[in-house]
């Protein structure tokens, strides 16, 4: 199958659509393809995949597996230890071994299983400046933030690439041309939109004026070659000594080589980031994390000051949005059964509405959802624009909609079923007074809608107060599809289905008194 579109962003009549390691631009008025940018490492990855697939001849892998199995079968069985009982007799400790083995296996099953992510270029975040003059993108495998010059008509020119200390999980561009980057380590950094042409000089360490210039001058491993005997431990000791012998300049060089400012930090991985503004036009940074918290912090230069919290989620926060005409409100969702509406300035929960109930109309056996994207749309009405909230959930082939009323409640739920599972959505301005949605779809192999394209534009209408489909049209042509990278279904799920893994699940079969939970299996560097 072809790798699907996975990340979307729009500005005026231009659609930016990420597809693996490529960024495509389309004209939203006629759906025409404009331009394409490709990650520099993508071609190398494609060549490596082809070489790897051709390295093993048909039937060779099966023969190798058979040889290994035969060699293992010829090995003598391991000896069982005998224990002496108090009366001098011998008793096999099989029962103890079985009990210990079951406990070890149960404990091993409770440990978080790390998810191996294919090391291929993948664009996971897109954002533009308010005037659309620049596009910012994030590639996950190399933790890079890319900045492009945009001519306003879909043509992109790469300006810079900056490697962040940890893998970014959310970005936004502030009105003062700062890129705010939230990462999976729980930190938010601010970096300038335009990278300086001057060499970056990191600020001096606060302790450098009193501390030694070379840490090796005072820091030495506690172990020595006289106390370490095994080959592995001696290798580890040698590595420690080499690390301590590095000069201060080499240690500093390991950090980012560009201007960056640490604004704030959580104790959990960050999952969502938006900017808010109160009635006095004071700006705030709103951050959501895996530990069910939404924090409201002041904007730069006082981002270290916590204004308040929005506490009410029982599961991770997966997405947040602030309606353009209701800037005092915040709508959030994630692993909970409900969407939550907040007075975020005062940290007050205003209302809840179920998202599991409409999800059951699509998948009757659904008992939990993972909200991956939220949008606030303004639809023209006879009495003024109406605010609608749009959501997608990981793995559910539908778009869910609600109308946001003046009493701060979500009502008139609607379900727009899709020919595939949505990976991202973006608002697309239409040529008239209607509103459209751009939808990136993953159409699984073997499904009845397998021939459906990965990118669609849905023109919406209002029916009985609910958003409904007016028309739906695919974007792209056969020549564009044929040039895309081939992937297997497993890689698609590993790359793009990451939200549900944020859920903390209580392990089954725990012993009494144990409260172990799954760890952060997706919080990579």
ABEGO torsion letter per residue (X at the ends): XBBBBABBBBBEABBBBBBEABBBBBBAAAGBBABBBBBAAAAAAAAAAAAAAAABBBGAAAAAAAAAAAAAAABBBBBBBBBBBAAGBBBBAAAAAAAAAAAAAAAAAABBBBBBBBBBBBBABBBBBAAGABBBBBBAAAGBBBBBBBAGAGBBBBABBBBBABBBABBBBBAAGBBBBBBAAGBBBBBBABBBABBBBBBBBAAAAABBABAAAABBBABBAAABABAAAAAAAAAAAAAAABBAAAAAAABBABBBBBABBBABBBABBBBBBBAAGBBBBBBBBAAGBBBBBBBOAAAABBAEBBBGBABBBABBBBBAABAABBBBBBABABBBBBBAAAGBBABBBBAAAAAAAABAABABBBBABBBBBBBBBAAEBBBBBBBBBBGBBBBBBBBBBAAGBBBGBBBBBBABBBABBBBBBBABABBBBBBBBBBBBGBAAAABBABBBBBBBBBGGBBBBABBBBBEBAAAAAABBBBBAAAAAAAABAAAAABBBBBBGBBBGBABBBBBAABBX
